[in-house]
Amino acid sequence: MGVREFRTVLEGGSYFEGPRWHDGAWWASDFYRHTVSRVAPGDGEDVVLEVEHQPSGLGWLPDGSLLVVSTKDHRVLRFADGSVSTHADLSDVCSGHLNDMVVDASGRAFVGDFGFDLMGGGAPASASVKRVDPDGTVTVVARDLRFPNGSVITPDGETLIVGETWGNRFSAFDIAADGSLGNRRVWGAFGPEPVGSTVDELLGQIVVAPDGCTLDAEGHIWVADGFGRRALRVAPGGAIVDEIAGPDGRGVYACALGGDDGRQLLMCCAPDFYEHTRAPLREAVLVTTEVQVPHTGLP
Protein backbone atom coordinates (compact mmCIF):
# COMPACT_ATOMS: atom_id res chain seq x y z
CA MET A 1 0.00 0.00 0.00
CA GLY A 2 1.41 3.37 -1.00
CA VAL A 3 1.81 6.36 1.28
CA ARG A 4 -1.30 8.50 1.29
CA GLU A 5 -0.70 11.96 -0.10
CA PHE A 6 -2.27 15.07 1.40
CA ARG A 7 -2.55 18.50 -0.17
CA THR A 8 -2.97 21.56 2.02
CA VAL A 9 -5.86 23.70 0.81
CA LEU A 10 -5.80 26.35 3.55
CA GLU A 11 -3.77 27.06 6.67
CA GLY A 12 -4.20 29.57 9.46
CA GLY A 13 -7.66 28.64 10.70
CA SER A 14 -8.85 28.36 14.28
CA TYR A 15 -11.33 25.47 13.87
CA PHE A 16 -12.90 24.59 10.53
CA GLU A 17 -16.34 22.98 10.22
CA GLY A 18 -19.16 22.55 7.71
CA PRO A 19 -17.00 21.92 4.61
CA ARG A 20 -18.80 21.88 1.26
CA TRP A 21 -17.88 21.73 -2.44
CA HIS A 22 -20.08 24.23 -4.30
CA ASP A 23 -19.77 25.91 -7.69
CA GLY A 24 -16.17 24.86 -8.26
CA ALA A 25 -14.79 25.80 -4.85
CA TRP A 26 -14.47 24.61 -1.29
CA TRP A 27 -16.45 26.40 1.40
CA ALA A 28 -15.98 26.12 5.16
CA SER A 29 -16.94 27.80 8.40
CA ASP A 30 -14.31 28.76 10.95
CA PHE A 31 -15.85 28.71 14.42
CA TYR A 32 -13.49 30.97 16.28
CA ARG A 33 -12.44 33.37 13.53
CA HIS A 34 -16.22 33.74 12.97
CA THR A 35 -15.82 33.49 9.20
CA VAL A 36 -17.33 31.66 6.26
CA SER A 37 -14.80 31.30 3.46
CA ARG A 38 -14.69 30.21 -0.15
CA VAL A 39 -11.44 28.62 -1.31
CA ALA A 40 -11.20 28.19 -5.06
CA PRO A 41 -8.37 25.99 -6.34
CA GLY A 42 -5.31 28.17 -6.79
CA ASP A 43 -7.01 31.35 -5.60
CA GLY A 44 -6.55 31.28 -1.81
CA GLU A 45 -9.11 32.24 0.79
CA ASP A 46 -12.00 34.62 0.15
CA VAL A 47 -13.84 35.48 3.37
CA VAL A 48 -17.46 35.71 2.21
CA LEU A 49 -19.02 36.83 5.48
CA GLU A 50 -18.43 37.09 9.20
CA VAL A 51 -20.81 35.55 11.74
CA GLU A 52 -20.49 37.07 15.19
CA HIS A 53 -22.10 34.18 17.05
CA GLN A 54 -20.03 31.42 15.43
CA PRO A 55 -20.83 29.89 12.02
CA SER A 56 -21.36 26.17 11.52
CA GLY A 57 -23.41 24.26 8.93
CA LEU A 58 -23.71 25.63 5.38
CA GLY A 59 -26.15 25.07 2.53
CA TRP A 60 -27.78 26.77 -0.42
CA LEU A 61 -31.36 27.60 -1.37
CA PRO A 62 -32.53 26.92 -4.94
CA ASP A 63 -32.15 30.64 -5.73
CA GLY A 64 -28.45 30.49 -4.84
CA SER A 65 -28.73 32.16 -1.44
CA LEU A 66 -26.31 30.83 1.17
CA LEU A 67 -27.72 29.55 4.47
CA VAL A 68 -25.41 29.59 7.49
CA VAL A 69 -26.00 28.28 10.99
CA SER A 70 -25.26 30.93 13.63
CA THR A 71 -24.44 28.66 16.50
CA LYS A 72 -24.64 30.57 19.75
CA ASP A 73 -27.76 32.63 19.03
CA HIS A 74 -29.64 29.70 17.46
CA ARG A 75 -30.33 31.30 14.10
CA VAL A 76 -30.07 30.25 10.48
CA LEU A 77 -28.83 33.21 8.45
CA ARG A 78 -29.44 33.92 4.78
CA PHE A 79 -26.72 35.62 2.75
CA ALA A 80 -27.71 37.02 -0.64
CA ASP A 81 -26.65 39.98 -2.75
CA GLY A 82 -24.02 40.95 -0.19
CA SER A 83 -26.40 41.25 2.76
CA VAL A 84 -27.24 39.01 5.72
CA SER A 85 -30.71 38.46 7.15
CA THR A 86 -32.27 36.08 9.67
CA HIS A 87 -33.80 33.18 7.76
CA ALA A 88 -35.10 31.52 10.96
CA ASP A 89 -34.75 31.87 14.73
CA LEU A 90 -34.66 28.45 16.41
CA SER A 91 -34.14 29.62 20.00
CA ASP A 92 -37.43 28.16 21.21
CA VAL A 93 -36.52 24.64 20.06
CA CYS A 94 -32.83 24.47 21.04
CA SER A 95 -31.34 23.15 24.27
CA GLY A 96 -27.72 23.70 23.21
CA HIS A 97 -25.68 25.36 20.48
CA LEU A 98 -27.17 25.03 16.99
CA ASN A 99 -24.84 22.88 14.91
CA ASP A 100 -24.54 21.20 11.52
CA MET A 101 -27.11 21.42 8.74
CA VAL A 102 -28.03 19.86 5.42
CA VAL A 103 -30.27 21.63 2.91
CA ASP A 104 -32.32 19.56 0.47
CA ALA A 105 -32.98 20.29 -3.19
CA SER A 106 -36.17 22.18 -2.41
CA GLY A 107 -34.49 24.43 0.16
CA ARG A 108 -35.61 22.70 3.34
CA ALA A 109 -32.87 22.79 5.95
CA PHE A 110 -32.46 20.03 8.54
CA VAL A 111 -30.40 21.18 11.52
CA GLY A 112 -29.48 19.76 14.91
CA ASP A 113 -28.23 21.19 18.17
CA PHE A 114 -25.91 20.03 20.96
CA GLY A 115 -28.70 19.32 23.47
CA PHE A 116 -26.58 20.51 26.40
CA ASP A 117 -23.76 22.88 27.31
CA LEU A 118 -20.80 20.83 26.07
CA MET A 119 -18.15 23.53 26.48
CA GLY A 120 -19.49 24.55 29.90
CA GLY A 121 -19.49 21.05 31.36
CA GLY A 122 -23.24 20.48 31.31
CA ALA A 123 -24.89 17.10 31.84
CA PRO A 124 -25.45 15.19 28.58
CA ALA A 125 -28.98 15.37 27.21
CA SER A 126 -30.67 14.43 23.96
CA ALA A 127 -31.57 16.90 21.24
CA SER A 128 -33.90 17.29 18.28
CA VAL A 129 -33.62 17.77 14.54
CA LYS A 130 -35.38 20.85 13.24
CA ARG A 131 -36.64 21.51 9.71
CA VAL A 132 -36.52 25.06 8.43
CA ASP A 133 -38.73 25.52 5.38
CA PRO A 134 -37.83 27.95 2.59
CA ASP A 135 -40.16 30.55 4.11
CA GLY A 136 -38.36 30.30 7.47
CA THR A 137 -40.99 28.21 9.27
CA VAL A 138 -39.43 25.99 11.96
CA THR A 139 -40.72 22.49 12.79
CA VAL A 140 -39.21 19.88 15.12
CA VAL A 141 -39.15 16.69 13.04
CA ALA A 142 -37.21 14.22 15.24
CA ARG A 143 -36.45 14.02 18.95
CA ASP A 144 -34.21 12.12 21.34
CA LEU A 145 -31.02 12.08 19.29
CA ARG A 146 -27.67 11.87 21.05
CA PHE A 147 -26.03 15.06 19.77
CA PRO A 148 -27.23 15.15 16.13
CA ASN A 149 -24.28 16.28 14.06
CA GLY A 150 -23.13 15.71 10.48
CA SER A 151 -25.99 14.75 8.16
CA VAL A 152 -26.46 13.66 4.55
CA ILE A 153 -29.40 13.25 2.18
CA THR A 154 -29.41 10.46 -0.39
CA PRO A 155 -29.48 11.45 -4.09
CA ASP A 156 -33.17 10.55 -4.44
CA GLY A 157 -33.96 13.06 -1.70
CA GLU A 158 -35.86 10.43 0.28
CA THR A 159 -33.52 9.54 3.16
CA LEU A 160 -31.84 11.68 5.82
CA ILE A 161 -28.92 10.08 7.68
CA VAL A 162 -27.78 11.78 10.89
CA GLY A 163 -24.63 11.12 12.89
CA GLU A 164 -25.14 10.99 16.66
CA THR A 165 -21.81 11.99 18.19
CA TRP A 166 -22.58 10.69 21.67
CA GLY A 167 -24.66 7.76 20.41
CA ASN A 168 -22.07 5.54 18.65
CA ARG A 169 -24.28 5.52 15.57
CA PHE A 170 -25.88 6.97 12.48
CA SER A 171 -29.67 7.08 12.40
CA ALA A 172 -31.71 7.21 9.19
CA PHE A 173 -35.15 8.66 8.48
CA ASP A 174 -37.50 8.59 5.52
CA ILE A 175 -38.24 12.11 4.26
CA ALA A 176 -41.90 12.45 3.34
CA ALA A 177 -43.14 14.74 0.58
CA ASP A 178 -44.14 17.33 3.19
CA GLY A 179 -40.68 17.24 4.82
CA SER A 180 -41.70 15.23 7.85
CA LEU A 181 -39.43 12.42 9.01
CA GLY A 182 -40.50 8.85 9.69
CA ASN A 183 -39.35 5.24 9.91
CA ARG A 184 -36.41 6.00 12.17
CA ARG A 185 -33.84 3.21 12.22
CA VAL A 186 -30.15 2.68 12.95
CA TRP A 187 -28.22 3.11 9.70
CA GLY A 188 -24.92 2.09 11.26
CA ALA A 189 -23.88 1.25 14.82
CA PHE A 190 -20.30 1.34 16.14
CA GLY A 191 -21.06 0.04 19.62
CA PRO A 192 -23.77 0.02 22.29
CA GLU A 193 -25.53 3.29 23.08
CA PRO A 194 -23.46 4.87 25.87
CA VAL A 195 -25.07 5.25 29.28
CA GLY A 196 -24.26 7.69 32.05
CA SER A 197 -25.03 11.15 33.37
CA THR A 198 -21.70 12.91 32.72
CA VAL A 199 -19.46 13.47 29.72
CA ASP A 200 -16.63 11.62 31.46
CA GLU A 201 -18.83 8.56 31.96
CA LEU A 202 -19.80 8.54 28.29
CA LEU A 203 -16.35 9.17 26.84
CA GLY A 204 -14.96 5.74 27.61
CA GLN A 205 -17.88 4.10 25.83
CA ILE A 206 -17.53 5.97 22.54
CA VAL A 207 -16.17 3.75 19.77
CA VAL A 208 -16.72 6.31 16.98
CA ALA A 209 -17.98 9.85 17.53
CA PRO A 210 -19.62 10.81 14.21
CA ASP A 211 -18.98 14.45 13.30
CA GLY A 212 -19.10 16.09 9.87
CA CYS A 213 -19.70 13.60 7.06
CA THR A 214 -20.25 13.08 3.33
CA LEU A 215 -21.93 10.43 1.17
CA ASP A 216 -20.32 8.55 -1.71
CA ALA A 217 -21.77 6.91 -4.81
CA GLU A 218 -21.62 3.40 -3.29
CA GLY A 219 -23.85 4.46 -0.40
CA HIS A 220 -20.98 4.61 2.08
CA ILE A 221 -20.34 7.57 4.38
CA TRP A 222 -17.00 9.21 5.00
CA VAL A 223 -17.18 10.59 8.54
CA ALA A 224 -14.85 12.47 10.83
CA ASP A 225 -14.41 10.61 14.11
CA GLY A 226 -14.51 13.57 16.47
CA PHE A 227 -12.64 11.78 19.26
CA GLY A 228 -10.53 9.41 17.18
CA ARG A 229 -8.34 11.79 15.14
CA ARG A 230 -9.31 10.10 11.89
CA ALA A 231 -11.74 9.98 8.98
CA LEU A 232 -13.56 6.69 8.37
CA ARG A 233 -15.40 5.21 5.41
CA VAL A 234 -18.43 3.44 6.82
CA ALA A 235 -20.68 0.91 5.10
CA PRO A 236 -24.41 0.66 5.83
CA GLY A 237 -24.64 -1.26 9.08
CA GLY A 238 -21.56 0.39 10.57
CA ALA A 239 -18.61 -1.63 9.24
CA ILE A 240 -15.48 0.51 8.87
CA VAL A 241 -13.96 -0.23 5.46
CA ASP A 242 -11.28 2.49 5.25
CA GLU A 243 -9.50 4.78 7.68
CA ILE A 244 -7.38 7.92 7.23
CA ALA A 245 -5.44 9.24 10.21
CA GLY A 246 -5.39 12.99 10.63
CA PRO A 247 -2.15 14.36 9.14
CA ASP A 248 0.53 15.42 11.63
CA GLY A 249 -1.47 13.90 14.48
CA ARG A 250 -4.27 16.43 14.21
CA GLY A 251 -7.87 15.62 14.95
CA VAL A 252 -10.38 15.42 12.08
CA TYR A 253 -13.72 17.10 12.76
CA ALA A 254 -15.51 17.23 9.41
CA CYS A 255 -15.02 16.06 5.86
CA ALA A 256 -16.54 16.54 2.42
CA LEU A 257 -16.18 14.97 -0.99
CA GLY A 258 -15.71 17.33 -3.90
CA GLY A 259 -13.35 18.56 -6.55
CA ASP A 260 -14.13 18.41 -10.24
CA ASP A 261 -14.40 14.61 -10.17
CA GLY A 262 -15.95 14.33 -6.70
CA ARG A 263 -13.04 12.19 -5.50
CA GLN A 264 -11.20 14.73 -3.37
CA LEU A 265 -11.87 14.20 0.34
CA LEU A 266 -11.47 17.48 2.20
CA MET A 267 -10.77 17.15 5.92
CA CYS A 268 -11.08 19.84 8.60
CA CYS A 269 -8.13 19.26 10.92
CA ALA A 270 -7.07 20.86 14.21
CA PRO A 271 -5.25 19.75 17.38
CA ASP A 272 -8.54 19.70 19.35
CA PHE A 273 -12.01 21.27 19.35
CA TYR A 274 -12.07 23.25 22.60
CA GLU A 275 -12.90 26.92 22.24
CA HIS A 276 -10.48 28.10 24.93
CA THR A 277 -7.54 26.42 23.20
CA ARG A 278 -8.46 26.97 19.55
CA ALA A 279 -9.74 30.55 19.58
CA PRO A 280 -6.40 32.29 20.26
CA LEU A 281 -4.38 30.13 17.84
CA ARG A 282 -4.27 29.59 14.08
CA GLU A 283 -3.37 25.92 13.83
CA ALA A 284 -6.35 24.52 11.92
CA VAL A 285 -5.93 23.39 8.32
CA LEU A 286 -7.99 22.16 5.40
CA VAL A 287 -6.36 19.26 3.59
CA THR A 288 -7.44 16.98 0.76
CA THR A 289 -6.60 13.45 -0.23
CA GLU A 290 -7.83 11.43 -3.20
CA VAL A 291 -10.30 8.55 -2.77
CA GLN A 292 -11.73 6.10 -5.28
CA VAL A 293 -15.50 6.54 -5.04
CA PRO A 294 -16.99 9.96 -5.89
CA HIS A 295 -19.46 12.10 -4.02
CA THR A 296 -23.20 11.84 -4.29
CA GLY A 297 -26.23 13.30 -2.52
CA LEU A 298 -26.24 16.32 -0.26
CA PRO A 299 -24.51 18.33 1.07
C-alpha positions in Angstrom: 0.0 0.0 0.0 1.4 3.4 -1.0 1.8 6.4 1.3 -1.3 8.5 1.3 -0.7 12.0 -0.1 -2.3 15.1 1.4 -2.6 18.5 -0.2 -3.0 21.6 2.0 -5.9 23.7 0.8 -5.8 26.3 3.5 -3.8 27.1 6.7 -4.2 29.6 9.5 -7.7 28.6 10.7 -8.8 28.4 14.3 -11.3 25.5 13.9 -12.9 24.6 10.5 -16.3 23.0 10.2 -19.2 22.6 7.7 -17.0 21.9 4.6 -18.8 21.9 1.3 -17.9 21.7 -2.4 -20.1 24.2 -4.3 -19.8 25.9 -7.7 -16.2 24.9 -8.3 -14.8 25.8 -4.9 -14.5 24.6 -1.3 -16.5 26.4 1.4 -16.0 26.1 5.2 -16.9 27.8 8.4 -14.3 28.8 11.0 -15.9 28.7 14.4 -13.5 31.0 16.3 -12.4 33.4 13.5 -16.2 33.7 13.0 -15.8 33.5 9.2 -17.3 31.7 6.3 -14.8 31.3 3.5 -14.7 30.2 -0.1 -11.4 28.6 -1.3 -11.2 28.2 -5.1 -8.4 26.0 -6.3 -5.3 28.2 -6.8 -7.0 31.4 -5.6 -6.5 31.3 -1.8 -9.1 32.2 0.8 -12.0 34.6 0.2 -13.8 35.5 3.4 -17.5 35.7 2.2 -19.0 36.8 5.5 -18.4 37.1 9.2 -20.8 35.5 11.7 -20.5 37.1 15.2 -22.1 34.2 17.0 -20.0 31.4 15.4 -20.8 29.9 12.0 -21.4 26.2 11.5 -23.4 24.3 8.9 -23.7 25.6 5.4 -26.2 25.1 2.5 -27.8 26.8 -0.4 -31.4 27.6 -1.4 -32.5 26.9 -4.9 -32.2 30.6 -5.7 -28.4 30.5 -4.8 -28.7 32.2 -1.4 -26.3 30.8 1.2 -27.7 29.5 4.5 -25.4 29.6 7.5 -26.0 28.3 11.0 -25.3 30.9 13.6 -24.4 28.7 16.5 -24.6 30.6 19.8 -27.8 32.6 19.0 -29.6 29.7 17.5 -30.3 31.3 14.1 -30.1 30.3 10.5 -28.8 33.2 8.5 -29.4 33.9 4.8 -26.7 35.6 2.8 -27.7 37.0 -0.6 -26.6 40.0 -2.7 -24.0 40.9 -0.2 -26.4 41.3 2.8 -27.2 39.0 5.7 -30.7 38.5 7.2 -32.3 36.1 9.7 -33.8 33.2 7.8 -35.1 31.5 11.0 -34.7 31.9 14.7 -34.7 28.5 16.4 -34.1 29.6 20.0 -37.4 28.2 21.2 -36.5 24.6 20.1 -32.8 24.5 21.0 -31.3 23.1 24.3 -27.7 23.7 23.2 -25.7 25.4 20.5 -27.2 25.0 17.0 -24.8 22.9 14.9 -24.5 21.2 11.5 -27.1 21.4 8.7 -28.0 19.9 5.4 -30.3 21.6 2.9 -32.3 19.6 0.5 -33.0 20.3 -3.2 -36.2 22.2 -2.4 -34.5 24.4 0.2 -35.6 22.7 3.3 -32.9 22.8 6.0 -32.5 20.0 8.5 -30.4 21.2 11.5 -29.5 19.8 14.9 -28.2 21.2 18.2 -25.9 20.0 21.0 -28.7 19.3 23.5 -26.6 20.5 26.4 -23.8 22.9 27.3 -20.8 20.8 26.1 -18.2 23.5 26.5 -19.5 24.6 29.9 -19.5 21.1 31.4 -23.2 20.5 31.3 -24.9 17.1 31.8 -25.4 15.2 28.6 -29.0 15.4 27.2 -30.7 14.4 24.0 -31.6 16.9 21.2 -33.9 17.3 18.3 -33.6 17.8 14.5 -35.4 20.9 13.2 -36.6 21.5 9.7 -36.5 25.1 8.4 -38.7 25.5 5.4 -37.8 28.0 2.6 -40.2 30.6 4.1 -38.4 30.3 7.5 -41.0 28.2 9.3 -39.4 26.0 12.0 -40.7 22.5 12.8 -39.2 19.9 15.1 -39.2 16.7 13.0 -37.2 14.2 15.2 -36.4 14.0 19.0 -34.2 12.1 21.3 -31.0 12.1 19.3 -27.7 11.9 21.0 -26.0 15.1 19.8 -27.2 15.1 16.1 -24.3 16.3 14.1 -23.1 15.7 10.5 -26.0 14.8 8.2 -26.5 13.7 4.6 -29.4 13.2 2.2 -29.4 10.5 -0.4 -29.5 11.4 -4.1 -33.2 10.6 -4.4 -34.0 13.1 -1.7 -35.9 10.4 0.3 -33.5 9.5 3.2 -31.8 11.7 5.8 -28.9 10.1 7.7 -27.8 11.8 10.9 -24.6 11.1 12.9 -25.1 11.0 16.7 -21.8 12.0 18.2 -22.6 10.7 21.7 -24.7 7.8 20.4 -22.1 5.5 18.7 -24.3 5.5 15.6 -25.9 7.0 12.5 -29.7 7.1 12.4 -31.7 7.2 9.2 -35.2 8.7 8.5 -37.5 8.6 5.5 -38.2 12.1 4.3 -41.9 12.5 3.3 -43.1 14.7 0.6 -44.1 17.3 3.2 -40.7 17.2 4.8 -41.7 15.2 7.9 -39.4 12.4 9.0 -40.5 8.8 9.7 -39.3 5.2 9.9 -36.4 6.0 12.2 -33.8 3.2 12.2 -30.2 2.7 13.0 -28.2 3.1 9.7 -24.9 2.1 11.3 -23.9 1.3 14.8 -20.3 1.3 16.1 -21.1 0.0 19.6 -23.8 0.0 22.3 -25.5 3.3 23.1 -23.5 4.9 25.9 -25.1 5.2 29.3 -24.3 7.7 32.1 -25.0 11.2 33.4 -21.7 12.9 32.7 -19.5 13.5 29.7 -16.6 11.6 31.5 -18.8 8.6 32.0 -19.8 8.5 28.3 -16.4 9.2 26.8 -15.0 5.7 27.6 -17.9 4.1 25.8 -17.5 6.0 22.5 -16.2 3.8 19.8 -16.7 6.3 17.0 -18.0 9.9 17.5 -19.6 10.8 14.2 -19.0 14.4 13.3 -19.1 16.1 9.9 -19.7 13.6 7.1 -20.2 13.1 3.3 -21.9 10.4 1.2 -20.3 8.5 -1.7 -21.8 6.9 -4.8 -21.6 3.4 -3.3 -23.9 4.5 -0.4 -21.0 4.6 2.1 -20.3 7.6 4.4 -17.0 9.2 5.0 -17.2 10.6 8.5 -14.9 12.5 10.8 -14.4 10.6 14.1 -14.5 13.6 16.5 -12.6 11.8 19.3 -10.5 9.4 17.2 -8.3 11.8 15.1 -9.3 10.1 11.9 -11.7 10.0 9.0 -13.6 6.7 8.4 -15.4 5.2 5.4 -18.4 3.4 6.8 -20.7 0.9 5.1 -24.4 0.7 5.8 -24.6 -1.3 9.1 -21.6 0.4 10.6 -18.6 -1.6 9.2 -15.5 0.5 8.9 -14.0 -0.2 5.5 -11.3 2.5 5.3 -9.5 4.8 7.7 -7.4 7.9 7.2 -5.4 9.2 10.2 -5.4 13.0 10.6 -2.1 14.4 9.1 0.5 15.4 11.6 -1.5 13.9 14.5 -4.3 16.4 14.2 -7.9 15.6 14.9 -10.4 15.4 12.1 -13.7 17.1 12.8 -15.5 17.2 9.4 -15.0 16.1 5.9 -16.5 16.5 2.4 -16.2 15.0 -1.0 -15.7 17.3 -3.9 -13.4 18.6 -6.5 -14.1 18.4 -10.2 -14.4 14.6 -10.2 -15.9 14.3 -6.7 -13.0 12.2 -5.5 -11.2 14.7 -3.4 -11.9 14.2 0.3 -11.5 17.5 2.2 -10.8 17.2 5.9 -11.1 19.8 8.6 -8.1 19.3 10.9 -7.1 20.9 14.2 -5.3 19.8 17.4 -8.5 19.7 19.4 -12.0 21.3 19.4 -12.1 23.3 22.6 -12.9 26.9 22.2 -10.5 28.1 24.9 -7.5 26.4 23.2 -8.5 27.0 19.5 -9.7 30.6 19.6 -6.4 32.3 20.3 -4.4 30.1 17.8 -4.3 29.6 14.1 -3.4 25.9 13.8 -6.4 24.5 11.9 -5.9 23.4 8.3 -8.0 22.2 5.4 -6.4 19.3 3.6 -7.4 17.0 0.8 -6.6 13.4 -0.2 -7.8 11.4 -3.2 -10.3 8.6 -2.8 -11.7 6.1 -5.3 -15.5 6.5 -5.0 -17.0 10.0 -5.9 -19.5 12.1 -4.0 -23.2 11.8 -4.3 -26.2 13.3 -2.5 -26.2 16.3 -0.3 -24.5 18.3 1.1 
